[in-house]
Amino acid sequence: MHLIAKLETLSANEPSLFRAQLMREDIGRLQRLETLASSTPDLESYRRAGKRLNWTTLDARTAELGPVLEELLDAVRAVVLGLPEASETRAEQAWFALARLRMERLVGCLATPLPKELD
């Protein structure tokens, strides 16, 4: 999949160790997702398994990713299986949308003020 190759290149050239590590983790998730897509013929089983790849820490907030994650799952499956709606561009756009949403959630968590007891 082109997306994995693109992320490998991006992570190798990323100056931020944090962002590079996140990309490497996503590369692993996408590789597992490719394997799932090719080995899980049932769409619903694939989606359930694809949502449990630790898109958020221990998948504690993965449900918040909803339709954005589902679009990535469907796009990757289409590319792997060569379905008529397959598009590498669609898969890339879905991953970038997911990456943005996850970062918004992470930054939102970090930006929450500390409780008064901890100030």
The first five atom37 places (N, CA, C, CB, O) and aatype in JSON, in Angstrom:
{
  "aatype": [12, 8, 10, 9, 0, 11, 10, 6, 16, 10, 15, 0, 2, 6, 14, 15, 10, 13, 1, 0, 5, 10, 12, 1, 6, 3, 9, 7, 1, 10, 5, 1, 10, 6, 16, 10, 0, 15, 15, 16, 14, 3, 10, 6, 15, 18, 1, 1, 0, 7, 11, 1, 10, 2, 17, 16, 16, 10, 3, 0, 1, 16, 0, 6, 10, 7, 14, 19, 10, 6, 6, 10, 10, 3, 0, 19, 1, 0, 19, 19, 10, 7, 10, 14, 6, 0, 15, 6, 16, 1, 0, 6, 5, 0, 17, 13, 0, 10, 0, 1, 10, 1, 12, 6, 1, 10, 19, 7, 4, 10, 0, 16, 14, 10, 14, 11, 6, 10, 3],
  "atom_mask": [
    [1, 1, 1, 1, 1],
    [1, 1, 1, 1, 1],
    [1, 1, 1, 1, 1],
    [1, 1, 1, 1, 1],
    [1, 1, 1, 1, 1],
    [1, 1, 1, 1, 1],
    [1, 1, 1, 1, 1],
    [1, 1, 1, 1, 1],
    [1, 1, 1, 1, 1],
    [1, 1, 1, 1, 1],
    [1, 1, 1, 1, 1],
    [1, 1, 1, 1, 1],
    [1, 1, 1, 1, 1],
    [1, 1, 1, 1, 1],
    [1, 1, 1, 1, 1],
    [1, 1, 1, 1, 1],
    [1, 1, 1, 1, 1],
    [1, 1, 1, 1, 1],
    [1, 1, 1, 1, 1],
    [1, 1, 1, 1, 1],
    [1, 1, 1, 1, 1],
    [1, 1, 1, 1, 1],
    [1, 1, 1, 1, 1],
    [1, 1, 1, 1, 1],
    [1, 1, 1, 1, 1],
    [1, 1, 1, 1, 1],
    [1, 1, 1, 1, 1],
    [1, 1, 1, 0, 1],
    [1, 1, 1, 1, 1],
    [1, 1, 1, 1, 1],
    [1, 1, 1, 1, 1],
    [1, 1, 1, 1, 1],
    [1, 1, 1, 1, 1],
    [1, 1, 1, 1, 1],
    [1, 1, 1, 1, 1],
    [1, 1, 1, 1, 1],
    [1, 1, 1, 1, 1],
    [1, 1, 1, 1, 1],
    [1, 1, 1, 1, 1],
    [1, 1, 1, 1, 1],
    [1, 1, 1, 1, 1],
    [1, 1, 1, 1, 1],
    [1, 1, 1, 1, 1],
    [1, 1, 1, 1, 1],
    [1, 1, 1, 1, 1],
    [1, 1, 1, 1, 1],
    [1, 1, 1, 1, 1],
    [1, 1, 1, 1, 1],
    [1, 1, 1, 1, 1],
    [1, 1, 1, 0, 1],
    [1, 1, 1, 1, 1],
    [1, 1, 1, 1, 1],
    [1, 1, 1, 1, 1],
    [1, 1, 1, 1, 1],
    [1, 1, 1, 1, 1],
    [1, 1, 1, 1, 1],
    [1, 1, 1, 1, 1],
    [1, 1, 1, 1, 1],
    [1, 1, 1, 1, 1],
    [1, 1, 1, 1, 1],
    [1, 1, 1, 1, 1],
    [1, 1, 1, 1, 1],
    [1, 1, 1, 1, 1],
    [1, 1, 1, 1, 1],
    [1, 1, 1, 1, 1],
    [1, 1, 1, 0, 1],
    [1, 1, 1, 1, 1],
    [1, 1, 1, 1, 1],
    [1, 1, 1, 1, 1],
    [1, 1, 1, 1, 1],
    [1, 1, 1, 1, 1],
    [1, 1, 1, 1, 1],
    [1, 1, 1, 1, 1],
    [1, 1, 1, 1, 1],
    [1, 1, 1, 1, 1],
    [1, 1, 1, 1, 1],
    [1, 1, 1, 1, 1],
    [1, 1, 1, 1, 1],
    [1, 1, 1, 1, 1],
    [1, 1, 1, 1, 1],
    [1, 1, 1, 1, 1],
    [1, 1, 1, 0, 1],
    [1, 1, 1, 1, 1],
    [1, 1, 1, 1, 1],
    [1, 1, 1, 1, 1],
    [1, 1, 1, 1, 1],
    [1, 1, 1, 1, 1],
    [1, 1, 1, 1, 1],
    [1, 1, 1, 1, 1],
    [1, 1, 1, 1, 1],
    [1, 1, 1, 1, 1],
    [1, 1, 1, 1, 1],
    [1, 1, 1, 1, 1],
    [1, 1, 1, 1, 1],
    [1, 1, 1, 1, 1],
    [1, 1, 1, 1, 1],
    [1, 1, 1, 1, 1],
    [1, 1, 1, 1, 1],
    [1, 1, 1, 1, 1],
    [1, 1, 1, 1, 1],
    [1, 1, 1, 1, 1],
    [1, 1, 1, 1, 1],
    [1, 1, 1, 1, 1],
    [1, 1, 1, 1, 1],
    [1, 1, 1, 1, 1],
    [1, 1, 1, 1, 1],
    [1, 1, 1, 1, 1],
    [1, 1, 1, 0, 1],
    [1, 1, 1, 1, 1],
    [1, 1, 1, 1, 1],
    [1, 1, 1, 1, 1],
    [1, 1, 1, 1, 1],
    [1, 1, 1, 1, 1],
    [1, 1, 1, 1, 1],
    [1, 1, 1, 1, 1],
    [1, 1, 1, 1, 1],
    [1, 1, 1, 1, 1],
    [1, 1, 1, 1, 1],
    [1, 1, 1, 1, 1]
  ],
  "atom_positions": [
    [[0.84, -1.17, 0.0], [0.0, 0.0, 0.0], [0.89, 1.24, 0.0], [-0.96, -0.01, 1.22], [1.86, 1.32, 0.75]],
    [[0.56, 2.21, -0.84], [1.35, 3.43, -0.96], [1.4, 4.22, 0.34], [0.79, 4.3, -2.06], [2.41, 4.85, 0.65]],
    [[0.32, 4.18, 1.1], [0.26, 4.93, 2.35], [1.36, 4.49, 3.31], [-1.11, 4.77, 3.0], [2.0, 5.33, 3.94]],
    [[1.56, 3.2, 3.43], [2.61, 2.7, 4.33], [3.98, 3.17, 3.87], [2.56, 1.15, 4.4], [4.79, 3.62, 4.68]],
    [[4.24, 3.07, 2.58], [5.53, 3.53, 2.05], [5.72, 5.03, 2.3], [5.64, 3.22, 0.54], [6.81, 5.48, 2.65]],
    [[4.66, 5.79, 2.11], [4.73, 7.23, 2.33], [5.02, 7.54, 3.8], [3.41, 7.92, 1.9], [5.84, 8.41, 4.1]],
    [[4.36, 6.84, 4.71], [4.59, 7.06, 6.14], [5.99, 6.65, 6.55], [3.56, 6.29, 6.97], [6.61, 7.29, 7.4]],
    [[6.51, 5.58, 5.95], [7.88, 5.16, 6.25], [8.87, 6.26, 5.86], [8.23, 3.84, 5.52], [9.8, 6.56, 6.6]],
    [[8.66, 6.86, 4.69], [9.52, 7.95, 4.24], [9.38, 9.17, 5.15], [9.19, 8.34, 2.79], [10.37, 9.77, 5.56]],
    [[8.13, 9.52, 5.46], [7.89, 10.67, 6.34], [8.51, 10.46, 7.72], [6.4, 10.91, 6.48], [9.14, 11.38, 8.26]],
    [[8.35, 9.28, 8.28], [8.88, 9.04, 9.63], [10.4, 9.05, 9.64], [8.37, 7.7, 10.17], [11.01, 9.49, 10.62]],
    [[11.01, 8.59, 8.57], [12.48, 8.58, 8.5], [13.05, 10.0, 8.43], [12.96, 7.76, 7.29], [14.19, 10.24, 8.83]],
    [[12.26, 10.92, 7.9], [12.73, 12.3, 7.74], [12.1, 13.27, 8.73], [12.43, 12.78, 6.34], [12.34, 14.47, 8.65]],
    [[11.33, 12.77, 9.66], [10.62, 13.62, 10.62], [11.58, 14.11, 11.7], [9.43, 12.86, 11.27], [12.21, 13.29, 12.37]],
    [[11.71, 15.43, 11.88], [12.61, 15.95, 12.9], [12.1, 15.73, 14.33], [12.85, 17.43, 12.67], [12.89, 15.66, 15.27]],
    [[10.8, 15.64, 14.5], [10.22, 15.44, 15.83], [10.23, 13.94, 16.17], [8.78, 16.01, 15.9], [9.6, 13.14, 15.49]],
    [[10.95, 13.59, 17.23], [10.99, 12.19, 17.64], [9.59, 11.69, 18.01], [11.95, 12.0, 18.84], [9.25, 10.54, 17.75]],
    [[8.78, 12.55, 18.61], [7.42, 12.19, 19.0], [6.57, 11.85, 17.78], [6.76, 13.34, 19.8], [5.93, 10.8, 17.74]],
    [[6.56, 12.74, 16.78], [5.76, 12.5, 15.57], [6.29, 11.28, 14.81], [5.78, 13.75, 14.66], [5.5, 10.5, 14.28]],
    [[7.61, 11.11, 14.76], [8.18, 9.95, 14.08], [7.73, 8.66, 14.75], [9.73, 10.04, 14.06], [7.41, 7.68, 14.07]],
    [[7.71, 8.65, 16.07], [7.26, 7.46, 16.8], [5.79, 7.18, 16.53], [7.51, 7.63, 18.31], [5.4, 6.03, 16.32]],
    [[4.96, 8.21, 16.53], [3.53, 8.03, 16.22], [3.34, 7.44, 14.82], [2.77, 9.37, 16.34], [2.5, 6.57, 14.62]],
    [[4.12, 7.93, 13.87], [4.02, 7.39, 12.51], [4.45, 5.93, 12.45], [4.87, 8.22, 11.55], [3.82, 5.13, 11.76]],
    [[5.51, 5.58, 13.15], [5.95, 4.18, 13.16], [4.88, 3.29, 13.78], [7.29, 4.02, 13.95], [4.64, 2.18, 13.3]],
    [[4.23, 3.77, 14.83], [3.14, 2.99, 15.43], [1.99, 2.84, 14.45], [2.64, 3.67, 16.73], [1.39, 1.77, 14.36]],
    [[1.68, 3.89, 13.71], [0.61, 3.81, 12.71], [0.98, 2.88, 11.56], [0.28, 5.2, 12.18], [0.12, 2.2, 11.02]],
    [[2.25, 2.85, 11.19], [2.69, 1.92, 10.15], [2.39, 0.5, 10.59], [4.21, 2.1, 9.85], [1.88, -0.3, 9.8]],
    [[2.7, 0.18, 11.83], [2.39, -1.15, 12.35], [0.9, -1.44, 12.35], [0.0, 0.0, 0.0], [0.48, -2.54, 11.99]],
    [[0.1, -0.45, 12.74], [-1.36, -0.63, 12.73], [-1.87, -0.86, 11.32], [-2.06, 0.59, 13.36], [-2.71, -1.73, 11.09]],
    [[-1.36, -0.08, 10.38], [-1.79, -0.22, 8.99], [-1.37, -1.57, 8.4], [-1.22, 0.92, 8.14], [-2.1, -2.15, 7.61]],
    [[-0.2, -2.05, 8.78], [0.23, -3.38, 8.32], [-0.69, -4.46, 8.88], [1.69, -3.65, 8.73], [-1.06, -5.4, 8.17]],
    [[-1.07, -4.32, 10.15], [-2.01, -5.29, 10.74], [-3.38, -5.17, 10.08], [-2.14, -5.07, 12.28], [-4.07, -6.17, 9.89]],
    [[-3.76, -3.95, 9.73], [-5.04, -3.73, 9.06], [-5.04, -4.36, 7.67], [-5.34, -2.22, 8.96], [-6.04, -4.94, 7.25]],
    [[-3.94, -4.26, 6.96], [-3.8, -4.93, 5.65], [-3.99, -6.44, 5.79], [-2.42, -4.63, 5.02], [-4.7, -7.07, 5.01]],
    [[-3.34, -7.0, 6.8], [-3.45, -8.44, 7.05], [-4.9, -8.81, 7.37], [-2.52, -8.87, 8.2], [-5.42, -9.81, 6.86]],
    [[-5.54, -8.01, 8.21], [-6.95, -8.26, 8.54], [-7.82, -8.21, 7.3], [-7.45, -7.24, 9.57], [-8.69, -9.07, 7.11]],
    [[-7.6, -7.22, 6.46], [-8.42, -7.05, 5.26], [-8.31, -8.25, 4.34], [-8.02, -5.78, 4.51], [-9.3, -8.67, 3.73]],
    [[-7.12, -8.8, 4.23], [-6.94, -9.94, 3.33], [-7.35, -11.27, 3.96], [-5.5, -10.02, 2.89], [-7.59, -12.25, 3.25]],
    [[-7.43, -11.32, 5.29], [-7.75, -12.59, 5.94], [-9.14, -12.65, 6.58], [-6.72, -12.87, 7.0], [-9.54, -13.7, 7.08]],
    [[-9.87, -11.55, 6.57], [-11.18, -11.5, 7.2], [-12.21, -11.11, 6.13], [-11.21, -10.5, 8.4], [-12.43, -9.92, 5.89]],
    [[-12.82, -12.1, 5.5], [-13.74, -11.79, 4.4], [-15.03, -11.07, 4.83], [-14.1, -13.05, 3.69], [-15.6, -10.3, 4.05]],
    [[-15.49, -11.32, 6.05], [-16.71, -10.7, 6.52], [-16.46, -9.25, 6.91], [-17.29, -11.48, 7.72], [-15.6, -8.97, 7.75]],
    [[-17.19, -8.32, 6.3], [-16.98, -6.88, 6.51], [-17.14, -6.49, 7.97], [-17.95, -6.09, 5.66], [-16.3, -5.76, 8.5]],
    [[-18.18, -6.94, 8.62], [-18.42, -6.54, 10.01], [-17.34, -7.09, 10.94], [-19.8, -7.02, 10.47], [-16.91, -6.39, 11.87]],
    [[-16.9, -8.31, 10.72], [-15.82, -8.87, 11.54], [-14.53, -8.08, 11.34], [-15.59, -10.37, 11.19], [-13.8, -7.8, 12.28]],
    [[-14.28, -7.72, 10.09], [-13.1, -6.9, 9.77], [-13.17, -5.55, 10.49], [-12.99, -6.68, 8.25], [-12.2, -5.12, 11.11]],
    [[-14.32, -4.9, 10.42], [-14.46, -3.59, 11.07], [-14.27, -3.7, 12.58], [-15.82, -2.98, 10.76], [-13.6, -2.87, 13.19]],
    [[-14.88, -4.72, 13.19], [-14.72, -4.89, 14.64], [-13.26, -5.08, 15.01], [-15.56, -6.08, 15.15], [-12.76, -4.44, 15.93]],
    [[-12.58, -5.96, 14.3], [-11.17, -6.22, 14.58], [-10.31, -4.99, 14.27], [-10.67, -7.43, 13.77], [-9.37, -4.68, 15.0]],
    [[-10.64, -4.29, 13.18], [-9.88, -3.11, 12.79], [-9.97, -1.97, 13.78], [0.0, 0.0, 0.0], [-9.07, -1.14, 13.87]],
    [[-11.06, -1.93, 14.51], [-11.23, -0.87, 15.52], [-10.47, -1.19, 16.81], [-12.71, -0.69, 15.84], [-10.37, -0.34, 17.69]],
    [[-9.93, -2.39, 16.92], [-9.22, -2.78, 18.13], [-7.72, -2.93, 17.89], [-9.78, -4.09, 18.68], [-7.11, -3.9, 18.32]],
    [[-7.16, -1.97, 17.21], [-5.71, -1.99, 16.94], [-4.98, -0.9, 17.73], [-5.43, -1.81, 15.44], [-3.9, -0.46, 17.35]],
    [[-5.59, -0.47, 18.83], [-5.01, 0.57, 19.68], [-4.82, 1.89, 18.95], [-3.68, 0.09, 20.24], [-3.74, 2.49, 19.0]],
    [[-5.86, 2.33, 18.26], [-5.81, 3.63, 17.59], [-5.68, 4.74, 18.63], [-7.07, 3.85, 16.73], [-5.14, 5.8, 18.33]],
    [[-6.16, 4.48, 19.83], [-5.91, 5.35, 20.97], [-5.35, 4.45, 22.06], [-7.23, 6.11, 21.45], [-5.47, 3.23, 21.96]],
    [[-4.75, 5.0, 23.08], [-4.13, 4.2, 24.12], [-5.13, 3.2, 24.69], [-3.57, 5.1, 25.23], [-6.17, 3.58, 25.22]],
    [[-4.77, 1.93, 24.58], [-5.61, 0.82, 25.03], [-7.01, 0.88, 24.44], [-5.7, 0.82, 26.55], [-7.95, 0.31, 25.0]],
    [[-7.16, 1.57, 23.32], [-8.45, 1.77, 22.65], [-9.49, 2.43, 23.55], [-8.98, 0.45, 22.15], [-10.69, 2.3, 23.31]],
    [[-9.03, 3.13, 24.58], [-9.94, 3.75, 25.55], [-10.82, 4.82, 24.9], [-9.15, 4.36, 26.69], [-11.96, 5.01, 25.33]],
    [[-10.31, 5.52, 23.89], [-11.08, 6.59, 23.26], [-11.3, 6.35, 21.78], [-10.37, 7.92, 23.46], [-11.7, 7.26, 21.05]],
    [[-11.06, 5.13, 21.32], [-11.21, 4.82, 19.91], [-12.64, 5.05, 19.42], [-10.79, 3.38, 19.65], [-12.84, 5.45, 18.28]],
    [[-13.62, 4.81, 20.27], [-15.02, 5.02, 19.88], [-15.27, 6.47, 19.44], [-15.96, 4.66, 21.04], [-16.15, 6.72, 18.62]],
    [[-14.5, 7.41, 19.97], [-14.65, 8.82, 19.61], [-14.21, 9.1, 18.17], [-13.87, 9.69, 20.57], [-14.52, 10.16, 17.63]],
    [[-13.49, 8.18, 17.57], [-12.99, 8.38, 16.22], [-14.04, 8.03, 15.16], [-11.75, 7.54, 16.0], [-13.92, 8.42, 14.0]],
    [[-15.06, 7.31, 15.57], [-16.25, 6.97, 14.78], [-16.08, 6.89, 13.28], [0.0, 0.0, 0.0], [-15.29, 6.09, 12.78]],
    [[-16.85, 7.73, 12.56], [-16.87, 7.65, 11.09], [-15.51, 7.89, 10.43], [-17.86, 8.64, 10.56], [-15.25, 7.38, 9.35]],
    [[-14.66, 8.67, 11.08], [-13.34, 8.93, 10.49], [-12.52, 7.64, 10.45], [-12.58, 10.03, 11.3], [-11.88, 7.35, 9.44]],
    [[-12.53, 6.88, 11.52], [-11.83, 5.59, 11.54], [-12.5, 4.61, 10.59], [-11.8, 5.0, 12.96], [-11.81, 3.88, 9.88]],
    [[-13.81, 4.58, 10.56], [-14.51, 3.67, 9.65], [-14.16, 3.94, 8.2], [-16.03, 3.78, 9.85], [-14.03, 3.01, 7.4]],
    [[-13.99, 5.21, 7.84], [-13.6, 5.56, 6.46], [-12.21, 4.99, 6.16], [-13.59, 7.11, 6.26], [-11.99, 4.47, 5.07]],
    [[-11.29, 5.07, 7.11], [-9.97, 4.48, 6.9], [-10.07, 2.97, 6.75], [-9.03, 4.83, 8.07], [-9.47, 2.39, 5.84]],
    [[-10.83, 2.33, 7.62], [-10.98, 0.88, 7.54], [-11.51, 0.47, 6.17], [-11.92, 0.37, 8.65], [-10.99, -0.45, 5.54]],
    [[-12.55, 1.15, 5.72], [-13.16, 0.82, 4.43], [-12.21, 1.1, 3.27], [-14.45, 1.59, 4.24], [-12.15, 0.33, 2.31]],
    [[-11.48, 2.21, 3.35], [-10.55, 2.57, 2.27], [-9.41, 1.56, 2.17], [-9.98, 3.98, 2.5], [-9.04, 1.15, 1.06]],
    [[-8.86, 1.15, 3.31], [-7.77, 0.17, 3.29], [-8.27, -1.17, 2.76], [-7.18, -0.02, 4.71], [-7.6, -1.8, 1.94]],
    [[-9.43, -1.59, 3.22], [-10.01, -2.86, 2.75], [-10.21, -2.84, 1.25], [-11.34, -3.15, 3.47], [-9.91, -3.81, 0.56]],
    [[-10.73, -1.73, 0.73], [-10.96, -1.62, -0.72], [-9.66, -1.74, -1.5], [-11.65, -0.28, -1.05], [-9.62, -2.41, -2.54]],
    [[-8.6, -1.1, -1.01], [-7.31, -1.17, -1.71], [-6.75, -2.59, -1.65], [-6.3, -0.18, -1.08], [-6.32, -3.13, -2.67]],
    [[-6.77, -3.19, -0.47], [-6.2, -4.53, -0.3], [-6.93, -5.56, -1.15], [-6.24, -4.95, 1.18], [-6.31, -6.43, -1.76]],
    [[-8.26, -5.46, -1.17], [-9.06, -6.45, -1.91], [-9.28, -6.08, -3.38], [-10.41, -6.62, -1.24], [-9.86, -6.85, -4.14]],
    [[-8.8, -4.89, -3.77], [-8.97, -4.47, -5.15], [-10.43, -4.24, -5.53], [0.0, 0.0, 0.0], [-10.84, -4.53, -6.65]],
    [[-11.21, -3.72, -4.59], [-12.62, -3.46, -4.84], [-12.79, -2.3, -5.81], [-13.37, -3.18, -3.53], [-11.87, -1.49, -5.95]],
    [[-13.94, -2.2, -6.47], [-14.14, -1.11, -7.44], [-13.93, 0.29, -6.87], [-15.52, -1.2, -8.01], [-13.49, 1.19, -7.59]],
    [[-14.24, 0.48, -5.58], [-14.08, 1.81, -4.97], [-12.66, 2.04, -4.43], [-15.09, 1.99, -3.85], [-12.42, 3.04, -3.75]],
    [[-11.74, 1.13, -4.73], [-10.37, 1.23, -4.22], [-9.67, 2.48, -4.76], [-9.56, -0.02, -4.59], [-9.75, 2.8, -5.94]],
    [[-8.99, 3.16, -3.83], [-8.24, 4.35, -4.21], [-7.17, 4.6, -3.15], [-9.18, 5.58, -4.36], [-7.47, 4.79, -1.98]],
    [[-5.93, 4.59, -3.6], [-4.83, 4.88, -2.68], [-4.99, 6.3, -2.11], [-3.45, 4.74, -3.39], [-4.68, 6.55, -0.95]],
    [[-5.47, 7.21, -2.94], [-5.69, 8.59, -2.49], [-6.73, 8.63, -1.38], [-6.12, 9.5, -3.67], [-6.56, 9.34, -0.39]],
    [[-7.8, 7.87, -1.54], [-8.84, 7.8, -0.5], [-8.25, 7.29, 0.81], [-10.01, 6.9, -0.96], [-8.56, 7.81, 1.88]],
    [[-7.42, 6.27, 0.73], [-6.8, 5.7, 1.94], [-5.89, 6.74, 2.62], [-5.99, 4.43, 1.59], [-5.91, 6.88, 3.84]],
    [[-5.11, 7.45, 1.82], [-4.23, 8.49, 2.38], [-5.03, 9.6, 3.03], [-3.32, 9.08, 1.29], [-4.72, 10.02, 4.15]],
    [[-6.06, 10.07, 2.35], [-6.89, 11.14, 2.91], [-7.57, 10.68, 4.2], [-7.96, 11.57, 1.89], [-7.68, 11.46, 5.15]],
    [[-8.0, 9.44, 4.24], [-8.65, 8.9, 5.44], [-7.66, 8.82, 6.59], [-9.26, 7.51, 5.16], [-8.0, 9.14, 7.73]],
    [[-6.42, 8.39, 6.31], [-5.42, 8.32, 7.38], [-5.1, 9.72, 7.9], [-4.14, 7.62, 6.88], [-5.03, 9.91, 9.11]],
    [[-4.91, 10.69, 7.0], [-4.59, 12.05, 7.45], [-5.73, 12.65, 8.27], [-4.28, 12.95, 6.24], [-5.49, 13.36, 9.24]],
    [[-6.98, 12.37, 7.88], [-8.13, 12.84, 8.66], [-8.13, 12.2, 10.05], [-9.46, 12.53, 7.93], [-8.4, 12.87, 11.05]],
    [[-7.82, 10.91, 10.11], [-7.75, 10.21, 11.39], [-6.61, 10.77, 12.24], [-7.57, 8.7, 11.18], [-6.79, 10.99, 13.44]],
    [[-5.46, 10.98, 11.64], [-4.31, 11.51, 12.38], [-4.63, 12.89, 12.96], [-3.07, 11.6, 11.46], [-4.28, 13.18, 14.11]],
    [[-5.3, 13.74, 12.18], [-5.69, 15.06, 12.67], [-6.66, 14.95, 13.85], [-6.35, 15.89, 11.55], [-6.49, 15.61, 14.87]],
    [[-7.66, 14.1, 13.7], [-8.66, 13.95, 14.76], [-8.02, 13.42, 16.05], [-9.78, 13.0, 14.31], [-8.31, 13.91, 17.13]],
    [[-7.14, 12.43, 15.92], [-6.47, 11.9, 17.12], [-5.62, 12.97, 17.79], [-5.6, 10.7, 16.76], [-5.61, 13.06, 19.02]],
    [[-4.91, 13.78, 17.01], [-4.09, 14.84, 17.6], [-4.97, 15.88, 18.28], [-3.22, 15.5, 16.53], [-4.61, 16.4, 19.34]],
    [[-6.11, 16.21, 17.68], [-7.04, 17.15, 18.32], [-7.49, 16.6, 19.67], [-8.26, 17.41, 17.41], [-7.57, 17.35, 20.65]],
    [[-7.79, 15.32, 19.72], [-8.23, 14.69, 20.97], [-7.1, 14.72, 22.0], [-8.69, 13.24, 20.73], [-7.33, 15.02, 23.17]],
    [[-5.88, 14.42, 21.55], [-4.73, 14.4, 22.45], [-4.45, 15.81, 22.99], [-3.49, 13.85, 21.73], [-4.28, 16.0, 24.19]],
    [[-4.42, 16.78, 22.09], [-4.16, 18.15, 22.51], [-5.29, 18.63, 23.42], [-4.02, 19.08, 21.29], [-5.03, 19.33, 24.4]],
    [[-6.51, 18.26, 23.11], [-7.64, 18.63, 23.96], [-7.49, 18.1, 25.37], [0.0, 0.0, 0.0], [-7.8, 18.79, 26.34]],
    [[-7.01, 16.87, 25.48], [-6.78, 16.27, 26.81], [-5.68, 17.03, 27.55], [-6.4, 14.78, 26.68], [-5.8, 17.3, 28.75]],
    [[-4.63, 17.37, 26.83], [-3.5, 18.05, 27.46], [-3.83, 19.49, 27.8], [-2.29, 18.0, 26.56], [-3.24, 20.06, 28.72]],
    [[-4.76, 20.1, 27.06], [-5.1, 21.5, 27.27], [-6.14, 21.7, 28.36], [-5.6, 22.1, 25.99], [-6.42, 22.83, 28.76]],
    [[-6.7, 20.63, 28.85], [-7.69, 20.74, 29.91], [-7.0, 21.26, 31.17], [-8.39, 19.37, 30.18], [-5.98, 20.72, 31.58]],
    [[-7.56, 22.31, 31.79], [-6.93, 22.85, 33.01], [-6.86, 21.8, 34.11], [-7.7, 24.08, 33.51], [-7.72, 20.92, 34.22]],
    [[-5.83, 21.92, 34.92], [-5.69, 21.02, 36.06], [-6.77, 21.32, 37.09], [-4.29, 21.15, 36.7], [-7.21, 22.47, 37.22]],
    [[-7.21, 20.31, 37.81], [-8.16, 20.58, 38.91], [-7.52, 21.52, 39.92], [-8.59, 19.26, 39.61], [-6.3, 21.53, 40.08]],
    [[-8.34, 22.31, 40.58], [-7.83, 23.29, 41.55], [-6.94, 22.64, 42.61], [-8.99, 24.0, 42.23], [-6.0, 23.27, 43.09]],
    [[-7.24, 21.39, 42.96], [-6.46, 20.71, 43.98], [-5.01, 20.52, 43.55], [-7.08, 19.36, 44.3], [-4.12, 20.4, 44.4]],
    [[-4.76, 20.49, 42.24], [-3.41, 20.26, 41.74], [-2.7, 21.54, 41.34], [-3.45, 19.34, 40.56], [-1.51, 21.51, 41.04]],
    [[-3.4, 22.67, 41.34], [-2.77, 23.95, 40.99], [-1.8, 24.39, 42.05], [-3.82, 25.04, 40.78], [-1.18, 25.44, 41.93]]
  ]
}
